[in-house]
């Protein structure tokens, strides 16, 4: 073999020797296989998925607002028009619907994170590790909670709750079939994820799109309220309030701004917003006039929450500080949860005290004497206390995406149940208490692919 | 004194010769070019005395006095035996080029060249004159209609895509591999100067292409550039041409509603209170001029007659007139190319330069290209060959005009047809965009920047350039150990820089709009501008660097009746693409200053109230592709009659996440050919003297770079928090495999007596295995990227059968030479496996979901049941019943409700090319045809018309009154608030599916050639003048709507172009 032959041989040897490293190089620097804590945190920090675009199919059906016929008539998305009048068929074949898909996408992310965390060898940074694990559990519970309010029947504490819940996907395997759990299993899973998360989550964070202990407690309190478990709802509301009890004095806010509230304001515990719906756009909806009138003139919420477009009252009081609706957790809700639980548990005076603590910050103060015009609430009996609290709850948490859940749970008890109505072009639609139409159908393509049970409608 | 010495010397030394011999002096010229030929062998009959010509073709030979015959020979020329009179010792010898030798086609696979006669696979060879039949800036468009099996798909924007022998993948890369001078071309193919191309070989079947392994599944196009030749005098070639293209036909686009109809629709909707909500909408959407009139009339600001008069004026308007006048123009392409080539005994060279200057059909758009090419081959010793090739090209594209589609009213709206772009004096006029006129007026008076949009001012201010720079350096060394074994190594370095600059000054609408949206009033009541009042510059650059090394051992030996050629080698390639982009605010182009902005703060946007941060446009990219390949190729021929060939290759790459053991894919092929006409028993030798049968079988592959076996995520910066966020891009897929394509080919080549008719016919079957397809997943699984819940994996198979026929006819009728070429291709594919059924709506998209048993690209529809005679509503058959419950149809229809209309790509296509040569004058034309396919034509979409102002001419023929359903299939205009699903269902109706079949006269070319051999006064050796008319038009089409099926998704078909040029050779 001559010189050239040797060169060939050497080259072949060289290539085989360094081939492994050569072919192990990453093909795109931007792509990673998520394996580190940093990667998992980044997945949970995907706020487009985790914090925003929360389902509003329920909110579209609430009684806090109405649409004029000509406005409603030309809304192009069938599911918004149909959800507004609680129609039997909601989607009419439309599949451009994200309420279901986005929440399950979030579940997929959290499952990937939870499985990835299990595979980690070194869990040296245990504080970070716990925060991420707690975050993943919280976000999974948050997604399940959102879905449960729309796609499965109300939880009724006096029953077995064996009706169809939602599919509880607890593994990232995309080939695993979807099966609907029972309502009881659904809520148990939410509670179990949250109770784990409460232990793992940090006490505080400067980033309000990440959950902390009080976030998990606030959601627990909401969920227990939905489950009519008032002891636990009270306990968790109290725990949450230990960390997050600050209230804004509405007198310090300016009603001349187009959006008087700031994003991440002092009451916000956890940032989350709903998806855009044409039906709920400030340009279209008109605030229910009885509801608007129920705000006293000295109640600052009347001017801070609402403005006029020249013809009608429109809402501008989102805690997101924009035309997008805030639906996360804020301390004002905790006061309301606490007050309601106390009232339901018979501690009427305490409940009124808690309510006063909140409302005094919402009412006007005399600019000179610095004394509030607010007069402390008095309740004659338990039902009266409850009525006061529920009325204030509706006024405070307007367009916070809690009204639909509240309607569902209040309907269980005859004393708080009510029918709600829509009037369009001379036609009246009614949603009766405990109607099947309080549970929305699952979109057609999900039913086609998974074969899961569809929700019955009236 | 000197003369005397010289004379004495000659006398002394030549005396012995003088007595017995004589010196013949002569000059050898090529009969063809009249150029001297160097290195010509001149010898006596007994081969004892030999001389060669010098670079000016002159030789001197001493031959015995009694001889008067010499033999003159040179490679590439017919040898001549010459006899000359004794008295005349100076001779001029003309050598005629050896046609038969020139006809021997050497096809190139990119790894080696081989004579076509010995090939077993299916190759198409395109020589220089065929490539130069067309005139144009790019090389790929010249491949159209020159070989069978090659289809240009021009339906979608962004230039044609080429497919060889139909589709063999579901959704992976379907483009053929393009090889330029031995290596895959990584840059932009538009950078190649077509004047530098010598020939192109297209590798169609597995045997031809398998040497390219995993990238060969879609066929391979091997481009070979021009090179110098040894022992050639300096040849200079000059080519210049001008192409003028007509203004596009904007009236071709059916998606237009004339003003009077449009205004009638607006009036009807106004009556139905359609605009009530928009009037009070705090986002202030634009209300068209007619709606403003109607509001003013309603509010008694103007009288009805005033409104009517103004509206009648609008009815006369047609914005397309302004488009013709200000947006479009005649295109003008100029091309200049100059090359020099030559060679001595051991060195040759080729140098060329090219200039292209194109003015686009769109005003202020154009292209400038400069190319430079240098190629040298040198033999330092007899056994070592060294070559170097440097190519530089630069391409600057101005993209200042987005065309008529980019002039719109914002928010997905089209433009109202009575818009005016300029007044009588040509001054730009505002057109409604994004906001209402009253809102714009109010903002202007509030101290905001002027919020109006003037399309012509936009066009004037646009400053967008896209610059590409490509450098390719290719070096090769080949060492021959002996006459049958050699070793070669090649190295190629390629780099491409791309810079994009988009400078939008303060006068542009984009900048003014952005500044205004972020403007707010502070606590003191002053306007604050978080985005500085100045220009915005977006600039980005990317750099591609590709390195390839190849080492190869070649063995070629003939002994007795055996011919063996073997090659084996390996190749390492790396391509890295890095890029960065940035935006600066408050940019001053003269002072080069910019202003920092606050990217962190949230602002409430005007007028929507949405909260947003200032757009932070920084992009970074770093991609790396590495490949290691081993390959072998061998062929053995016996008696030049029987040839067997085999090829094998293994490819490995760093495809992200694929397990090391799965990275490699071994692929192979084998072939056989038999020259039947060389057999003694061949019975047809009188009329069919050449007849060859070949067959091949093998596997090639296809790469899908977007997939990985692991779950992957990509990072980005969160717009809400400013923190890094990750998005899951692919779910884990441990079973991921490379796509493979199995192909059989059976072909025959034939030639009749005197080459009157020659051609080939190939039958093939392609089977795609492990094809990667997307199947929609249960959305509950949670995998979702960009709203797409599809899971992509190896879940499909498909099969395609086809025939390629190529026939040539050469006939001389009187003094006219008629040359005709018939190309016919048949290709029909069908999906044989696809693991999932898709939702019904997926079968109506422009690229339908695959369906088992049907071609990959198919057209499906709902069976039309005619319009409702009562209301003019569209009706379809659902489960055999007539239905107009559109929600029901979209949500419950199943595959059994679909009508399969046929394939969406031609099943049969071909061309008929003719050229007639009379002396030095040639005229030719080309007719092409496509048959056996369908397309869905767009029609009126009322939801789009109402909401987005997008009309369609079909509106004029809509159902209006009972009885119309007998004449029309176009639905009536619905009331406002009718579900858009009515339009969706109508768009899926079988009444909108049309046959795509058509025949078109593609082009006409003429040329006239002047040669110095005939015209001695000519200052150059050859001069040809040529003309070329392209895209002439359709001769026949099956559809009745005047639609050109080649361009169904485009606003207008390619414009007719006229070219004229000269080519000279010195």
Interface residues (C-beta under 8 A of the other chain):
Chain A: X2 X4 X5 X8 X11 X12 X15 X19 X20 X22 X23 X24 X25 X26 X27 X28 X29 X30 X31 X32 X33 X34 X38 X39 X42 X43 X45 X46 X47 X48 X51 X52 X68 X70 X71 X73 X74 X76 X78 X89 X91 X92 X93 X94 X95 X98 X100 X101 X102 X104 X105 X106 X107 X108 X109 X111 X112 X167 X169 X172 X174 X175 X176 X178 X207 X209 X258 X259 X263 X271 X282 X283 X284 X309 X310 X311 X314 X316 X320 X321 X322 X323 X324 X443 X444 X445 X446 X448 X449 X450 X452
Chain B: X272 X273 X274 X276 X277 X280 X281 X282 X283 X479 X481 X487 X551 X553 X570 X572 X602 X604 X608 X609 X610 X611 X620 X621 X622 X623 X624 X625 X626 X628 X652 X653 X654 X655 X656 X657 X660 X663 X705 X708 X710 X711 X712 X713 X714 X715 X718 X720 X721 X723 X724 X725 X726 X727 X728 X729 X731 X776 X777 X778 X779 X780 X781 X782 X783 X784 X787 X789 X791 X839 X841 X886 X887 X888 X889 X890 X891 X892 X943 X946 X947 X976 X977 X979 X980 X981
